[in-house]
Amino acid sequence: MPITEILERNAALYANDICLVELNPAIVEPRRVTWKEYELIEPRRPNVYRREITWKVFNEKANRFAHFLLSRGVKKGDKVGILLMNCLEWLPIYFGILKIGALAVPLNFRYAAHEIEYCVDLAEVSVLVFGPEFIGRVESIVDNLGSDRLLLYVGQNCPDFAESYDALTANYPSSSPAVMLTDADDAAIYFSSGTTGFPKAILHNHQSLCHACAVEQAHHSQTREDVFLCIPPLYHTGAKMHWFGSFLVGGKAVLLNGVKPEVILEAVSAEKCSIVWLLVPWAQDILDAIESGRVSLENYDLSQWRLMHIGAQPVPPSLITRWKQHFPNHQYDTNYGLSESIGPGALHLGVENIHKVGAIGKAGYGWETKITDENGEIVPRGEVGELCLKGPGVMTCYYRDPEATAQVLKDDWLCTGDMAMEDEDGFIFLVDRKKDVIISGGENLYPVQIEDFIRKHPAVKDVAVIGLADKRLGEIAAAIISVKEGCTADEEEMRRFCEGMPRYKRPRRYIFADVPRNPTGKIEKPLLRKIYGADSLIADQNNG
């Protein structure tokens, strides 16, 4: 069924139940909001800005936006871009687009102006909805966007080059628009993370979105009593598709704008969150804050928190060992997926398999997996190959890019570009990105394996291993290391520590610096290669 039917059902069954809460600790004073009747600044938390809406209001807001779009000539198959920070308006706007058979096109809030323009053009967006954080970027490209594109502004003080979403949509009908939808109808275009250049436009239909709902709920057993804490940006499949598990059962979600340990723990405590999805850096920061004494768990009521799960990147086993020391009663799960497979859940570890921490798990609900060599043949267990996925959540195509589509979609299988291996028990371990494999002196080095080893050093907060050009070996492994606050480490110490690895795997160079990550937690290795790739000191490290 079209995913919009789930919203209609929730609005009918749970009309007056709170479905979404927005928390923004950065806003100290209450600002005027569109939905004033749902504005709430709690006296006991004066520095936290909070809003909430019910399922009935959620659905009505989506319907009003749908009718507005129809009144402006937006029709089935048209594309509507969303350039907003996480807020209460985000999801009603998303579903309003879907209700008329148009395609929602979420945009990365970190895009520079030229990237916004590129994505809007590639996806053939006819309407762009944006918030106050993006006024400058949109204004700088407004002439290039053309007068035929409708620009809608969400917030106060609408700029002259746009029209006000608040003022325009308020008086449209709250009933569902009469647009027939099917599972096969196109629903959304998501963009790849763009870590290898300009992002690709990934087309999904309603079947994909509904499958994501079923997968998430099957893996984590959400009920209406669960409260999901959503921290990552909603433009990314990782955040929205995890929320889909709560959406399917009519559960509540909290949209938190903030990633500091104290902010996360306070939100879990005050909102009684039971499920929290974290990225590796946020989990590390929470543990560091606890272990340094900056945060005391006694100050929070976390008794209802039952599940912590992580995705978007390989998870260091040492992190989960530390986590269980402080949160022994937590269930833990890791999830693997990519935007081409409608986000997380194509593989999952399973809460019952914590003894296999380090693996990304087995095929998820409704998914199939295989690991193949360069000829597409399945490799024996224990050998490294490319991970391939098959299931109802695989993308339709890369929009307007048939060549790129043909490279990754082969006989209904999605070739992920991730190198993996399967152990004797059938659990799959992610080895590295195919493009990140380092070939040094004829040996394949997998950065994730080296990173996992280095993270065991007690002073290491984060690490990224990249390949740098070398005249003799072709490439060498270089480790960029971020050290924990209050700790020290130097090159000689790290060289001694890495003697625990086979000699050919040891990094030839150690760089102490910040490890950049994108909003979904992935290490920005192309940026690191750009920063350090031309360094003339590389040759001095050959005999290290």
TORDOMI-663214 format. One line per field, with one value per residue (C-alpha): x, y, z. Coordinates in Angstrom, 2 decimals, always signed. Layout:
east	c(X:...)
north	c(Y:...)
up	c(Z:...)
END
This chain:
east	c(+0.00:+1.15:+2.89:+0.42:-2.27:-0.35:-0.64:-4.37:-4.81:-2.86:-4.87:-8.10:-7.06:-4.89:-6.16:-5.35:-2.15:+1.07:+3.11:+5.97:+7.90:+10.49:+13.24:+15.75:+18.04:+19.73:+16.58:+16.39:+13.48:+10.22:+9.80:+6.48:+5.47:+2.95:+1.16:+0.83:-1.72:+0.99:+3.79:+5.08:+8.00:+8.28:+9.07:+11.41:+13.46:+13.52:+16.41:+14.73:+12.34:+9.63:+6.68:+4.42:+1.61:-0.94:-1.55:-4.72:-2.88:+0.02:-2.38:-4.33:-1.13:-0.04:-3.44:-3.41:+0.01:-1.14:-4.13:-1.92:+0.45:-2.45:-3.72:-0.33:-0.41:+1.91:+0.83:+1.63:+5.25:+6.47:+9.32:+9.32:+12.59:+12.86:+15.74:+14.96:+16.61:+14.75:+11.50:+7.79:+7.04:+9.42:+7.38:+3.93:+5.51:+7.06:+3.76:+1.81:+4.04:+3.49:-0.29:-0.63:+1.71:+4.54:+8.08:+9.69:+13.33:+15.09:+18.32:+21.37:+21.41:+25.19:+25.07:+26.77:+24.77:+26.22:+25.40:+21.80:+21.55:+23.09:+20.68:+17.61:+18.50:+19.34:+16.08:+14.07:+12.61:+9.75:+9.10:+11.75:+10.72:+13.46:+14.00:+15.71:+19.12:+19.29:+18.20:+21.71:+22.47:+19.16:+19.33:+22.79:+21.43:+17.88:+18.55:+19.96:+16.94:+14.65:+11.32:+9.33:+10.41:+8.22:+10.24:+8.42:+9.86:+9.11:+9.58:+9.27:+10.29:+9.87:+12.51:+11.33:+12.37:+10.14:+6.55:+5.48:+4.57:+2.79:+0.58:-0.25:-1.18:-3.17:-6.62:-6.56:-8.83:-7.71:-9.32:-7.30:-6.76:-8.44:-5.30:-5.02:-1.68:-0.19:+2.83:+4.61:+4.26:+7.47:+7.67:+11.01:+14.45:+17.26:+20.83:+23.91:+26.26:+28.50:+31.76:+33.11:+32.04:+28.67:+25.81:+23.65:+19.84:+18.32:+14.73:+12.42:+8.77:+6.05:+6.81:+10.36:+9.15:+6.57:+9.16:+11.40:+8.54:+8.09:+11.83:+12.44:+9.48:+10.38:+13.93:+13.24:+9.70:+8.40:+5.05:+2.85:+4.33:+7.88:+9.29:+11.93:+14.62:+15.57:+18.80:+20.16:+18.85:+15.55:+16.82:+18.80:+17.25:+19.01:+16.95:+13.61:+13.60:+14.35:+11.45:+9.30:+9.20:+7.47:+5.34:+4.02:+2.65:+1.57:+4.37:+5.76:+9.05:+11.18:+13.14:+16.20:+18.35:+21.61:+24.25:+26.05:+26.00:+24.14:+21.51:+20.92:+20.70:+18.37:+16.08:+15.98:+15.23:+12.64:+10.76:+10.95:+12.63:+13.00:+14.76:+17.76:+19.71:+23.22:+26.12:+29.52:+30.88:+27.86:+28.14:+31.86:+31.18:+28.64:+31.09:+33.93:+31.70:+30.74:+34.26:+35.75:+33.21:+31.66:+28.35:+26.80:+24.13:+22.57:+21.23:+18.98:+16.06:+17.07:+15.21:+12.87:+15.71:+15.71:+17.51:+20.58:+21.39:+24.00:+24.31:+25.77:+29.33:+31.36:+31.06:+34.24:+33.65:+35.53:+32.86:+30.07:+32.16:+32.49:+28.79:+27.65:+29.80:+27.80:+24.44:+24.34:+20.59:+20.50:+19.70:+22.13:+21.77:+23.65:+22.10:+23.56:+22.09:+22.56:+20.31:+20.08:+18.47:+16.18:+18.59:+19.19:+17.95:+19.20:+21.37:+21.06:+22.91:+19.87:+19.62:+20.15:+23.57:+25.65:+28.33:+28.93:+29.64:+31.78:+29.60:+26.91:+24.75:+22.70:+20.15:+17.37:+13.64:+12.66:+16.25:+18.73:+22.52:+25.48:+29.21:+30.79:+34.14:+34.93:+33.21:+29.98:+30.64:+29.87:+33.08:+33.64:+32.96:+35.91:+36.97:+36.47:+34.18:+31.60:+28.37:+25.22:+21.60:+18.22:+14.77:+11.71:+13.68:+16.20:+16.04:+14.33:+17.39:+19.76:+17.49:+18.59:+21.78:+21.33:+25.07:+25.56:+22.39:+23.71:+26.94:+25.20:+21.89:+22.50:+19.69:+17.74:+20.81:+22.28:+26.08:+26.91:+30.60:+31.26:+33.79:+32.66:+33.22:+30.92:+32.07:+31.36:+28.12:+26.74:+27.40:+28.70:+31.56:+32.10:+35.73:+35.77:+34.51:+35.71:+37.10:+38.90:+40.92:+44.65:+46.95:+50.42:+53.22:+50.68:+48.86:+45.23:+44.89:+41.40:+41.32:+38.41:+40.45:+43.38:+41.06:+39.43:+42.86:+44.05:+40.80:+41.77:+44.45:+43.05:+44.01:+42.37:+39.01:+38.68:+40.83:+40.72:+43.12:+43.66:+45.98:+48.61:+50.64:+54.12:+56.70:+57.94:+54.84:+52.16:+50.28:+50.99:+48.54:+48.35:+46.43:+44.80:+44.24:+42.08:+43.16:+40.74:+40.53:+43.03:+45.07:+48.34:+49.86:+52.72:+53.96:+56.49:+53.86:+51.44:+54.15:+54.85:+51.16:+50.63:+53.32:+50.42:+49.30:+51.00:+53.83:+52.27:+49.10:+50.87:+50.46:+53.57:+52.50:+50.67:+48.96:+47.38:+44.39:+40.60:+38.75:+36.05:+32.69:+29.62:+26.15:+25.48:+28.69:+30.74:+34.41:+35.08:+38.04:+38.08:+38.58:+41.42:+43.08:+42.79:+44.35:+47.21:+47.61:+50.14:+52.27:+55.92:+56.75:+55.22:+58.46:+60.23:+57.93:+58.72:+61.11:+59.05)
north	c(+0.00:+3.63:+4.84:+7.74:+5.23:+4.56:+8.23:+8.21:+5.14:+6.64:+9.85:+7.83:+5.44:+7.68:+11.16:+12.88:+11.01:+13.00:+11.73:+14.22:+16.37:+18.95:+19.80:+22.54:+23.40:+26.12:+28.28:+29.88:+32.24:+30.97:+32.06:+32.60:+29.37:+28.30:+25.88:+28.09:+25.83:+23.18:+25.42:+24.42:+25.77:+23.60:+25.55:+22.86:+23.04:+26.76:+26.45:+23.87:+24.96:+22.33:+21.80:+18.82:+17.74:+14.96:+12.44:+14.32:+17.61:+15.91:+14.52:+17.77:+19.76:+17.25:+17.51:+21.31:+21.36:+18.78:+20.93:+24.00:+22.22:+21.10:+24.69:+25.76:+23.19:+20.65:+17.23:+13.56:+12.93:+16.48:+16.96:+19.08:+19.79:+20.02:+22.05:+22.25:+21.53:+18.96:+20.57:+19.81:+21.09:+18.64:+15.43:+16.95:+18.70:+15.38:+13.53:+16.38:+15.97:+12.21:+12.52:+14.07:+11.58:+14.09:+13.11:+14.42:+15.42:+15.93:+17.97:+17.82:+20.86:+21.08:+21.60:+24.72:+26.93:+25.36:+21.87:+22.90:+24.22:+21.02:+18.74:+20.85:+20.73:+17.03:+16.04:+18.52:+20.12:+22.53:+23.63:+24.23:+24.49:+25.99:+27.38:+30.43:+28.76:+28.67:+32.17:+33.25:+30.13:+30.15:+33.90:+33.52:+31.12:+32.45:+33.90:+30.55:+28.66:+30.55:+32.26:+29.11:+27.44:+28.11:+28.97:+28.45:+29.76:+28.13:+30.61:+34.26:+37.24:+35.69:+36.99:+38.97:+36.28:+33.59:+33.04:+32.23:+28.60:+29.56:+32.20:+30.29:+26.88:+27.72:+27.93:+25.01:+21.96:+19.49:+16.56:+14.07:+14.98:+12.71:+11.36:+7.63:+6.06:+2.59:+0.75:+1.17:+4.96:+6.94:+8.51:+10.13:+11.00:+10.79:+11.83:+9.75:+11.17:+12.57:+11.37:+10.49:+13.66:+15.19:+13.13:+10.80:+11.05:+7.81:+7.08:+5.05:+4.11:+3.65:-0.07:+0.79:+3.17:+0.72:-2.05:+0.18:+0.50:-3.26:-3.95:-1.52:-2.72:-6.38:-5.79:-3.67:-4.60:-1.06:-0.65:+2.39:+2.66:+3.12:+6.62:+6.99:+9.66:+10.93:+12.93:+12.56:+14.83:+13.81:+14.40:+11.17:+7.73:+6.57:+8.86:+8.65:+4.92:+4.20:+6.49:+4.49:+1.64:+3.91:+5.45:+2.00:+1.30:+4.86:+5.45:+8.80:+10.28:+13.10:+15.25:+16.50:+19.33:+18.73:+16.04:+16.92:+14.05:+16.11:+17.13:+13.55:+12.12:+14.91:+14.28:+10.54:+11.24:+14.01:+12.53:+8.90:+7.71:+3.95:+3.64:+5.74:+5.48:+6.91:+7.49:+6.24:+9.74:+10.53:+7.23:+7.82:+11.32:+9.98:+7.37:+9.90:+12.31:+9.54:+8.23:+11.70:+12.50:+15.36:+13.51:+11.51:+9.00:+9.45:+12.81:+11.20:+8.80:+6.28:+3.25:+3.07:+3.18:-0.37:-0.22:+1.56:+0.84:+2.18:+2.27:+4.27:+3.02:+0.13:-0.05:-0.66:-3.68:-1.85:+0.85:-1.64:-3.32:+0.06:+0.83:-2.37:-1.56:+1.61:+0.42:-3.32:-3.62:-2.13:-4.21:-3.44:-3.76:-2.55:-2.02:-1.86:-0.26:+2.53:+5.07:+2.83:+0.18:+2.66:+3.06:+0.77:-2.74:-4.58:-6.39:-6.32:-7.96:-8.72:-7.91:-11.58:-11.67:-9.24:-11.94:-11.14:-7.45:-6.27:-7.98:-6.08:-9.17:-11.25:-10.44:-8.29:-8.85:-9.46:-9.10:-11.43:-11.07:-12.51:-11.77:-11.94:-11.67:-9.40:-11.84:-11.90:-15.37:-16.07:-16.32:-19.03:-18.16:-16.42:-14.70:-11.02:-9.92:-7.28:-7.30:-7.44:-6.96:-7.99:-7.09:-4.82:-1.82:-1.63:+1.65:+1.96:+3.65:+6.55:+9.25:+10.43:+8.36:+5.05:+4.35:+4.60:+2.53:-0.25:-0.38:-1.23:-2.92:-6.36:-8.93:-7.26:-7.32:-4.08:-4.11:-1.99:-1.25:-2.49:-5.25:-7.88:-11.43:-14.06:-16.14:-19.79:-18.87:-16.85:-13.42:-10.78:-8.46:-5.22:-4.96:-1.64:+0.38:-1.04:+2.38:+2.71:-0.50:+0.30:-1.72:-1.50:-3.52:-5.86:-6.49:-5.45:-3.42:-2.84:+0.46:-0.59:-3.50:-1.20:+1.42:-1.16:-2.15:+1.43:+2.32:-0.14:+2.31:+4.03:+7.53:+7.26:+8.95:+8.47:+7.30:+7.20:+5.22:+6.33:+5.38:+7.86:+7.63:+6.11:+5.65:+2.26:+0.59:+2.29:+3.28:+3.36:+3.38:+6.60:+6.88:+10.20:+10.03:+12.16:+11.93:+12.00:+15.18:+15.04:+12.25:+12.32:+10.09:+10.49:+8.77:+6.53:+5.29:+4.49:+2.66:+0.45:-0.16:-1.17:-3.83:-6.01:-6.06:-7.96:-5.85:-5.27:-3.81:-1.27:+2.37:+3.96:+7.37:+8.80:+12.19:+13.68:+15.78:+15.90:+13.17:+14.84:+13.08:+13.96:+14.41:+10.67:+9.84:+8.59:+9.54:+11.99:+10.13:+12.00:+15.20:+13.61:+12.36:+15.88:+17.41:+14.97:+13.37:+15.85:+15.97:+15.65:+14.06:+10.75:+9.56:+10.01:+7.43:+4.54:+2.84:+3.47)
up	c(+0.00:-0.40:+2.74:+3.05:+4.08:+7.30:+8.23:+7.45:+9.65:+12.56:+12.38:+12.53:+15.32:+17.49:+16.63:+19.92:+20.76:+20.60:+17.66:+17.32:+19.76:+18.74:+21.22:+20.56:+23.49:+21.41:+21.52:+24.96:+24.42:+22.87:+19.26:+17.50:+15.83:+13.23:+15.50:+18.56:+20.21:+20.52:+21.76:+25.18:+27.16:+30.26:+33.45:+34.77:+31.57:+30.76:+28.29:+26.10:+23.37:+22.91:+20.54:+20.00:+17.66:+17.51:+14.74:+13.77:+13.37:+11.56:+8.98:+8.63:+8.04:+5.39:+3.69:+3.68:+2.08:-0.47:-1.47:-1.69:-4.06:-6.23:-6.36:-7.74:-10.51:-8.87:-10.08:-9.81:-10.75:-10.02:-7.54:-4.40:-2.59:+1.22:+2.66:+6.38:+9.67:+11.82:+12.96:+13.37:+9.87:+8.17:+8.16:+7.43:+4.43:+3.32:+3.55:+1.96:-1.10:-1.20:-0.84:-4.32:-5.97:-6.21:-5.21:-2.03:-2.56:+0.79:+0.59:+2.83:+5.11:+4.73:+0.99:-0.26:-2.61:-5.77:-4.47:-3.77:-7.30:-8.73:-6.86:-7.63:-11.33:-11.37:-9.66:-11.75:-8.63:-9.37:-5.75:-3.09:+0.58:+2.75:+6.25:+7.77:+8.00:+4.20:+3.20:+2.20:+0.19:-1.68:-2.33:-3.88:-6.53:-6.90:-10.37:-11.53:-10.17:-12.54:-12.11:-12.88:-9.62:-6.61:-3.49:-0.18:+3.08:+6.46:+9.32:+10.27:+8.13:+4.71:+2.27:-0.76:-3.26:-1.68:-0.55:+3.01:+3.66:+6.89:+5.35:+2.18:+3.53:+6.67:+5.07:+2.66:+3.28:+5.94:+4.12:+2.09:-1.57:-4.10:-5.75:-6.42:-5.46:-5.82:-4.42:-7.74:-7.84:-7.43:-3.96:-3.19:-4.45:-1.92:-2.58:-1.91:+0.69:-2.01:-0.41:-3.88:-5.68:-6.51:-5.07:-7.15:-7.13:-5.81:-6.84:-4.57:-4.87:-2.23:-1.95:-0.86:+1.82:+3.17:+3.22:+5.34:+7.86:+8.08:+8.32:+11.16:+13.21:+12.63:+13.85:+16.93:+17.98:+18.40:+20.12:+20.66:+24.15:+22.82:+22.38:+19.67:+19.98:+16.52:+16.43:+12.87:+10.09:+8.53:+5.01:+5.36:+5.06:+8.22:+10.45:+8.68:+8.09:+11.74:+12.64:+10.21:+12.75:+15.25:+12.50:+11.54:+15.04:+15.91:+18.41:+19.51:+18.32:+19.66:+17.18:+19.04:+17.74:+19.59:+20.00:+23.23:+25.76:+28.35:+25.80:+24.64:+28.15:+29.30:+26.34:+27.05:+30.70:+30.31:+27.34:+28.59:+25.39:+25.13:+21.74:+20.70:+17.47:+17.74:+15.42:+16.57:+17.44:+19.65:+21.51:+22.01:+23.35:+25.85:+27.11:+27.32:+29.27:+31.71:+32.16:+32.61:+35.33:+33.36:+33.26:+36.09:+35.11:+38.56:+37.38:+34.76:+34.77:+32.10:+33.40:+30.38:+27.81:+26.42:+23.05:+21.72:+18.12:+15.73:+11.96:+9.05:+9.60:+11.01:+14.80:+16.84:+19.13:+21.88:+21.88:+22.62:+25.32:+27.03:+26.47:+28.16:+31.18:+31.78:+30.41:+31.20:+30.69:+27.21:+24.18:+21.39:+17.64:+14.62:+11.21:+7.74:+4.68:+2.22:+0.57:-2.47:-0.24:+1.56:+4.44:+7.43:+7.86:+4.80:+7.34:+11.09:+13.94:+16.10:+19.79:+20.66:+18.93:+20.95:+21.15:+17.46:+17.98:+15.10:+12.51:+10.63:+10.97:+8.59:+5.90:+7.34:+7.17:+3.54:+2.27:+0.57:+0.57:-1.29:-1.44:-4.87:-6.62:-9.56:-11.92:-9.92:-8.52:-4.85:-2.80:-0.16:+3.47:+5.05:+1.81:+1.02:-1.79:-2.68:-0.69:-2.84:-1.74:-3.09:-1.76:-2.00:-0.75:-3.58:-5.46:-8.82:-10.36:-10.17:-11.54:-15.00:-14.84:-16.66:-16.86:-13.09:-12.58:-14.81:-12.82:-9.53:-10.47:-11.95:-12.27:-9.43:-7.19:-5.80:-5.80:-2.78:-3.32:+0.22:+0.75:+3.24:+4.44:+5.95:+8.92:+9.67:+11.46:+8.55:+10.08:+7.69:+8.59:+6.71:+5.65:+3.80:+0.90:-2.39:-3.31:+0.04:-0.18:-0.08:-2.32:-0.81:-2.33:-3.89:-0.59:-0.05:+3.14:+4.52:+6.49:+8.73:+10.12:+10.90:+12.41:+14.69:+16.02:+16.64:+18.43:+21.17:+22.31:+25.42:+24.22:+20.80:+20.35:+16.59:+13.69:+9.91:+7.74:+4.15:+1.33:+0.21:-2.98:-2.70:-5.50:-4.28:-2.82:-4.88:-1.71:+2.00:+4.90:+6.87:+10.16:+11.06:+14.82:+17.08:+20.73:+23.66:+25.70:+28.57:+26.94:+25.04:+22.38:+19.94:+16.82:+18.58:+21.02:+18.21:+16.26:+19.26:+19.80:+16.17:+16.44:+17.52:+13.87:+11.03:+9.69:+6.26:+7.87:+10.05:+9.04:+7.60:+8.77:+11.80:+11.69:+14.82:+13.80:+13.83:+11.93:+9.81:+9.51:+7.48:+9.10:+8.92:+10.77:+7.83:+7.74:+4.93:+3.46:+0.13:+2.13:+4.11:+0.92:-0.51:+2.61:+3.04:-0.39:-1.76:+1.40:+0.43:+3.77:+2.70:+1.16:+4.50:+6.06:+3.70:+6.06:+9.18)
END
